Amino acid sequence: MAQLESKNPAAGPLRVLILGANSGIAEATARLYAAEGAALLLVGRHAARLEALADDLRKRGASRCDTAVLDLVAADPAMALPALATRLGGVDHLHIAYAIMPEQSVAAADLAVAAGMITTNYTSTALWALAAANLLEAQGHGALVVLGSVAGDRGRRKNFIYASTKAGIETLVEGIAHRFAGKGPRAVVVKPGPTATAMTANSLPGRRLASADEVARLVRRAADRGGPVQYAPRRWRLIMRLVREMPWWLFRRVDL
């Protein structure tokens, strides 16, 4: 069994709170924690799916796995997060893993759809991240891990609305990491490339995608060590550097 990180290893299993636990990457990450004997609290909107996942995680070795049904977009993080942390008995790792990605053409034409995506992916996520930062800073330890996306590295015609929300979240989490410097807690944004999940099933047909398990291993590692911005798989750091540095006269002609 892997050695678990905590403020005090004698205090018991690692306590892990996952917001948006039914996303494909979050589920795969939760399985890794379960195999380590962690105590988990899974938060999301769909009770039946959460309970099915929790049952599976208990069988995989989780020392404890509870669920909380909550609309994360509608909830007030300042009120809800302390209650969730108390229910878990404290938080060592806090993951924010939810987002939506409607078709770019639909979001561009219907501002209500665009507003829903911006609210979910940026405003709601940012508020939960800020509430988490306050919680972790107050207790003096712990890790905040937020799922971003390589899409946020440069605006492209195919998904620039979605990409803008992920770019904003990266800046926010990197700022939280800077705020934490020298104080004990850590914050990291993990930026997956295209990954085989329910979100990409219709938007990226026929493409060779990374598996959720492959990305989850890097998410789990990022909770323990590494810089505030992590790419998953790691090759995307080089790929996106080339995309960012591509001159405009060429970039505007390619279909990325």
ABEGO torsion letter per residue (X at the ends): XBBBBBABAAAEBBBBBBBGAABAAAAAAAAAAAAAGBBBBBBBABAAAAAAAAAAAAAAGBABBBBBBBBAAABBAAAAAAAAAAAAGEBABBBBABBBBBBAAAAAABAAAAAAAAAAAAAAAAAAAAAAAAAAAAAGBEBBBBBBBAAAABBBAAAAAAAAAAAAAAAAAAAAAAAABGAGBBBBBBBBBBBBBAAAAAABBGBBBBBAAAAAAAAAAAAABEBABBBOBAAAAAAAAAAAABBAAAAAABBX
